[in-house]
Amino acid sequence: MIALNDLRIQSYLTPYKYPHPVLVGSGTPGAFDEMSVDIPFVFQHKNQFYMLYTGYDGKGYQSALAVSDDLLHWNPKGVILGRERDSERWDKIGAAATWMIKESDDLYETPRLKKVDGKYWLVYHSYPSHGYEAGPAEISLAWTEDEELMEWHRLDEPVFSWKDGTEWEKGGLYKACIIFYEDIWYLFYNAKDAKDRWIEQTGMAKSKDLFHWDRCEKNPILKVTAGAWDGRFLSDPYIVRDKDHWVNFYFGYDQGHAQEGLAISYNLEDWQKVDSPILTHGGKGELDENHAHKAAIFYYNETLYHFYCATRPFKVGDSTQVYEEFRTIAVASNKPFT
């Protein structure tokens, strides 16, 4: 276990929180983001900032893009993975896109998209039933040749499933990220067991072609710590490289609050966790009073931006509501916001 004050991790801390949401759901009846927005992934494309994110409408997740000129004010561009109405597809309920394959996985290079076989690729997961994350989800890929990034084509079947996993992932799969290192694709994902009060942990699989994956024998490679701040969930990996080691920005959850954590590895299989959260939930009335979780890391102009999903109790006048929460996308930084 690494102490929070260890000099190795000081450059990864983002203690300055922007006080306003950077993206909020529309609240429009019937819209894909009627009730909330979630799961940011930020990158630069064609000299503009883009955010991949999901919206929830009471039936399931759908995925969209937003654009920005300053990383703080975002305008929706449109849905890219919607609901497949009147379809028998396995992912007809919706698709939660969580990651696009990048040119570089270096922390200090601004994320830009990489073409593989002439196409841009993203990874998503889909749940089998209507409702909030209802049923055991599976993972697949989608691709586009559209430089506007609006017309995506989903593969016909999942590329990674809980069905051939072990007990710790039998409840379904959540957020995945994909990196490429030494001619091997690595898929990091979190999954849950099938118990009523489930536990989420993080696993890894390898592939030579993006479509056929072999699980790591050490799975889950990042486990919860009983009785700690991440005692029930260790979820949503966001992995980047910093010189000779890898850094995983994840979130942990006990029985009260989800908060952002950090782990370090030198071989992508064996990880050391930092003993305390690196981004904590906020105080009463703040955007992240309940939860600060689901990281998207973006380095630009010598500034480290830590985008995340922030939730607090719903208040009269909020534009959206999912259950009893107001759920938005927020950002923190290693420098004060002016």
PATIPA-475656 format. One line per 4 residues: number of its first residue (from 1); their letters; for each residue y negated, z, x negated of C-alpha. Coordinates in steps of 0.05 Angstrom, whole numbers, plus 5000, padded with zeros to 4 digits. Each point is the difference from the previous one (the first is absolute). Example, Ala and Ser with C-alpha at 12.3 -4.5 7.8 and 13.67 -1.06 7.14 Angstrom:
<nodes>
1	AS	5090/5156/4754 | 4931/4987/4973 .
</nodes>
This chain:
<nodes>
1	MIAL	5000/5000/5000 | 4931/4981/4974 | 4941/5047/5011 | 4940/4974/5038 .
5	NDLR	4955/5015/4941 | 5042/4959/4951 | 4955/4953/4961 | 5047/4942/5014 .
9	IQSY	4982/4998/5073 | 4925/5012/4999 | 4983/4926/5001 | 5040/4991/5066 .
13	LTPY	4960/5052/5040 | 4951/4978/5053 | 4964/5063/5023 | 4941/4966/5034 .
17	KYPH	5013/4982/5073 | 4957/4950/5037 | 4978/5038/5062 | 5010/4943/5051 .
21	PVLV	5060/4959/5020 | 5002/4932/4967 | 5043/4970/5056 | 5010/5024/5071 .
25	GSGT	5044/4972/5056 | 4966/4959/5054 | 5019/5044/5059 | 5002/4936/5042 .
29	PGAF	5055/5003/5054 | 5057/4954/4981 | 4975/4988/4929 | 5048/5009/4942 .
33	DEMS	4957/5058/4973 | 4984/5032/5067 | 5024/5069/4978 | 4995/5003/4924 .
37	VDIP	5000/4965/4932 | 5045/5019/4943 | 5033/4982/4933 | 4946/4966/4958 .
41	FVFQ	5013/4953/4942 | 4938/4974/4964 | 4994/4939/4955 | 4951/4945/4978 .
45	HKNQ	5010/4928/5021 | 4952/4941/4992 | 4944/5045/4976 | 5003/5045/5061 .
49	FYML	5031/5068/5013 | 5058/5001/5049 | 5037/5056/5035 | 5069/4992/5029 .
53	YTGY	5012/5053/5054 | 5037/5015/5064 | 4977/5015/5070 | 5036/5039/5055 .
57	DGKG	4994/4984/5074 | 5050/5049/5031 | 5059/4951/4993 | 5006/4989/4925 .
61	YQSA	4966/4980/4936 | 4968/4932/4987 | 4966/4979/4935 | 4932/4971/4986 .
65	LAVS	4948/4985/4947 | 4929/5024/4992 | 4948/4977/4949 | 4942/5034/4964 .
69	DDLL	4945/4987/4950 | 4992/5071/4975 | 5067/5036/5013 | 4967/5048/5049 .
73	HWNP	4983/4956/5060 | 5058/4959/5027 | 5003/4946/5053 | 5066/4981/5035 .
77	KGVI	5022/4929/4983 | 5060/4995/5047 | 5072/5017/5014 | 5050/4968/4952 .
81	LGRE	5066/5032/5024 | 4999/5010/5075 | 5050/5016/5054 | 5052/4946/5014 .
85	RDSE	4996/4996/5075 | 5060/4971/5038 | 5040/5000/4936 | 5069/5026/4980 .
89	RWDK	4980/5010/4927 | 5019/5066/4967 | 4925/5012/4987 | 4973/4981/5068 .
93	IGAA	4968/5068/5013 | 4951/4992/4942 | 4993/5000/4925 | 4968/5051/4954 .
97	ATWM	4979/4963/4937 | 4991/5048/4942 | 4995/4960/4935 | 4984/4931/4972 .
101	IKES	5030/4977/4934 | 4946/5005/4947 | 4984/4962/4936 | 5001/5064/4960 .
105	DDLY	5025/5070/5012 | 4951/5029/4949 | 4959/5056/5029 | 4936/4976/4966 .
109	ETPR	5004/4927/5022 | 4969/4984/5067 | 5058/4983/5046 | 5006/4925/5015 .
113	LKKV	5057/4963/5034 | 5055/4965/4962 | 5035/4937/5022 | 5076/4998/4995 .
117	DGKY	5031/4931/5010 | 4931/4976/5022 | 4993/5052/5055 | 4966/5067/5010 .
121	WLVY	5048/5055/5023 | 4995/5066/5037 | 5050/5053/5019 | 5003/5033/5069 .
125	HSYP	5044/5044/5042 | 5015/4997/5074 | 5026/5050/5051 | 5050/4980/5054 .
129	SHGY	4969/5035/5060 | 4933/5007/5035 | 4961/5063/4981 | 4973/5034/4939 .
133	EAGP	5048/4984/4942 | 5057/4999/5051 | 5069/4990/4972 | 5026/4985/4929 .
137	AEIS	4956/4947/4967 | 5023/4945/4952 | 4962/4962/4946 | 4987/4926/4991 .
141	LAWT	4952/4950/4969 | 4949/4949/5024 | 4966/4943/4963 | 4940/4954/5005 .
145	EDEE	4970/4940/4966 | 4935/5008/5038 | 4943/5019/4953 | 4965/5034/5059 .
149	LMEW	5062/5045/5005 | 5003/4994/5076 | 5064/4960/5013 | 5062/5039/4978 .
153	HRLD	5074/4982/5008 | 5050/5056/5007 | 5071/4996/4975 | 5052/4997/5054 .
157	EPVF	5037/5064/4980 | 4986/5065/4963 | 5009/4998/4925 | 5011/5075/4995 .
161	SWKD	5031/5046/5052 | 5020/5072/5012 | 5066/4974/5027 | 5031/4993/4930 .
165	GTEW	4965/5062/4972 | 5022/5072/4993 | 4987/5062/5043 | 4930/5014/4974 .
169	EKGG	4975/4933/5028 | 5041/4993/5063 | 4940/5016/5044 | 4963/4937/4978 .
173	LYKA	4953/4972/4948 | 4924/5006/4993 | 4947/4973/4953 | 5023/4957/4941 .
177	CIIF	4965/4975/4938 | 5025/4946/4953 | 4986/4993/4926 | 5025/4952/4946 .
181	YEDI	5019/5025/4931 | 5042/4968/4945 | 5026/4945/5046 | 5024/5049/5053 .
185	WYLF	4970/5013/5069 | 4996/5073/5019 | 4996/5022/5073 | 4976/5072/5011 .
189	YNAK	5006/5026/5070 | 5003/5064/5039 | 5053/5016/5051 | 5021/5056/5046 .
193	DAKD	5066/5032/5018 | 5026/5000/5071 | 4988/5073/5017 | 4954/5023/5056 .
197	RWIE	4954/5034/4949 | 5007/4945/4949 | 4984/4999/4926 | 4967/4939/4967 .
201	QTGM	5011/4984/4927 | 4988/4940/4954 | 5051/4952/4972 | 5002/4937/4958 .
205	AKSK	5039/4935/4998 | 5002/4941/4951 | 5005/4925/5010 | 5000/4936/4960 .
209	DLFH	4976/4956/5058 | 4961/5044/5051 | 5054/4990/5053 | 5062/5037/4975 .
213	WDRC	4990/5073/4980 | 5043/5052/4965 | 4984/5073/5010 | 4987/5046/4941 .
217	EKNP	5059/5047/4989 | 4951/5058/4991 | 4971/4992/5070 | 4961/5033/5027 .
221	ILKV	4960/4997/4936 | 4945/5044/5027 | 5022/5059/5041 | 4965/5053/5041 .
225	TAGA	4993/5070/4971 | 5023/5053/5050 | 4945/5049/5017 | 4946/4959/4964 .
229	WDGR	4942/4959/5027 | 5046/4940/5000 | 5059/5038/5030 | 5016/4952/5056 .
233	FLSD	4971/4931/4983 | 4992/4965/4933 | 4977/4932/5026 | 4962/4934/4995 .
237	PYIV	5003/4981/4926 | 4943/4963/4968 | 5021/4985/4928 | 4958/4973/4943 .
241	RDKD	5007/4997/4924 | 4955/5035/4950 | 5018/4978/4929 | 5068/5031/4983 .
245	HWVN	5013/5034/5066 | 5001/4990/5075 | 4961/5039/5052 | 5021/5011/5072 .
249	FYFG	4947/5020/5051 | 5040/5027/5058 | 4990/5049/5057 | 5034/5066/5012 .
253	YDQG	5006/5040/5064 | 5024/5070/5016 | 4993/5025/5071 | 4924/4995/5006 .
257	HAQE	4963/4947/4960 | 5016/4935/4964 | 4965/4995/4932 | 5000/4952/4942 .
261	GLAI	5043/5014/4939 | 5015/4969/4933 | 5062/4988/4958 | 5009/4969/4931 .
265	SYNL	5059/4960/4970 | 5016/4965/4935 | 5059/4960/5027 | 4988/4991/5075 .
269	EDWQ	5061/5043/5016 | 4985/5070/4975 | 4936/5031/5027 | 4960/5063/4987 .
273	KVDS	4958/5025/5058 | 4932/5034/4994 | 5007/5069/5028 | 4941/4997/5049 .
277	PILT	4967/4947/5044 | 4949/4956/4965 | 4963/4985/5065 | 5002/5055/5051 .
281	HGGK	4988/5000/5075 | 4929/5018/5020 | 4967/5058/5034 | 4987/5010/5074 .
285	GELD	4965/4941/5031 | 5009/4954/4940 | 5033/4931/5007 | 5063/5024/4966 .
289	ENHA	5004/5070/5029 | 5073/4988/5020 | 5025/4950/4949 | 4979/4961/4938 .
293	HKAA	5057/4952/4985 | 5027/4929/4988 | 4963/4979/4937 | 4973/4932/4979 .
297	IFYY	4972/5001/4929 | 4946/4950/4979 | 4964/4997/4933 | 4935/4962/4997 .
301	NETL	4936/5003/4959 | 5025/5061/4961 | 5012/5038/5064 | 5066/5024/5028 .
305	YHFY	5003/4995/5076 | 5053/5039/5038 | 5006/4972/5071 | 5041/5041/5049 .
309	CATR	5015/5015/5073 | 4959/5059/5024 | 5014/5038/5064 | 4966/5057/5037 .
313	PFKV	5004/5029/5070 | 4974/4953/5054 | 4930/5014/5026 | 4967/4975/5063 .
317	GDST	4961/4938/4981 | 5050/4975/4947 | 5013/4926/5007 | 5076/5006/4993 .
321	QVYE	5054/5052/5012 | 5074/5002/4982 | 5032/5062/5029 | 4950/5055/4985 .
325	EFRT	4971/4968/4937 | 4943/4955/4977 | 5033/4957/4946 | 4957/4957/4954 .
329	IAVA	4999/4971/4930 | 4957/5037/4949 | 4986/4996/4925 | 4990/5047/4942 .
333	SNKP	4977/4984/4929 | 4996/5027/4929 | 4924/4994/5005 | 4950/5026/5051 .
337	FT	4980/4952/5055 | 4926/4984/4998 .
</nodes>
